[in-house]
């Protein structure tokens, strides 16, 4: 019984770690010529980090404003 509870506890932690997301806010004007490349470069860097496993197992999400 205690072994089953231990397995459930361990699996629960893995599910929680897989579902976490860290949001990064970026405030820049994307309607001007210099804003779009910054937004694209930021997203590119975030994609690289997410493909490598994220930060402490959590994916990063960019929020543009």
C-alpha positions as MATLAB code, in Angstrom:
seq = 'XXXXXXXXXXXXXXXXXXXXXXXXXXXXXXXXXXXXXXXXXXXXXXXXXXXXXXXXXXXXXXXXX';
ca = [
       0.000    0.000    0.000;
       2.722    2.493    0.919;
       4.617    1.592   -2.275;
       1.529    2.437   -4.330;
       1.155    5.782   -2.553;
       4.833    6.536   -3.196;
       4.410    5.803   -6.922;
       1.329    8.017   -7.124;
       3.192   10.804   -5.350;
       6.157   10.553   -7.698;
       3.978   10.481  -10.803;
       1.982   13.448   -9.557;
       5.137   15.538   -9.259;
       6.162   14.696  -12.825;
       2.780   15.734  -14.166;
       2.941   19.044  -12.301;
       6.437   19.755  -13.574;
       5.389   19.045  -17.165;
       2.394   21.394  -16.953;
       4.231   24.451  -15.634;
       4.870   27.495  -17.804;
       6.929   30.577  -17.046;
       5.666   33.694  -18.804;
       7.996   36.496  -19.841;
       6.428   39.836  -20.717;
       7.925   41.944  -23.491;
       6.664   45.494  -24.006;
       7.718   46.864  -27.367;
       6.060   48.392  -30.401;
       5.702   45.650  -33.012;
       4.251   48.047  -35.589;
       7.595   49.793  -36.189;
      10.464   48.395  -38.239;
      12.824   47.870  -35.298;
      10.228   46.197  -33.022;
       9.418   43.179  -35.191;
      12.993   41.791  -35.324;
      13.306   42.112  -31.550;
      10.053   40.179  -31.071;
      11.155   37.510  -33.559;
      14.583   37.154  -31.929;
      13.007   36.893  -28.480;
      10.670   34.133  -29.678;
      13.593   32.345  -31.369;
      15.600   32.343  -28.125;
      12.596   31.101  -26.145;
      12.036   28.294  -28.661;
      15.668   27.206  -28.267;
      15.354   27.116  -24.480;
      12.057   25.196  -24.648;
      13.540   22.633  -27.072;
      16.414   22.111  -24.624;
      14.010   21.301  -21.783;
      12.968   24.731  -20.572;
      13.945   26.275  -17.263;
      13.843   23.734  -14.437;
      11.578   21.609  -16.627;
       9.107   24.434  -17.279;
       8.473   25.894  -20.726;
       8.762   29.614  -21.322;
       6.025   31.622  -23.004;
       6.531   35.114  -24.439;
       3.725   37.617  -23.890;
       4.016   40.601  -26.252;
       2.320   43.869  -25.356;
];
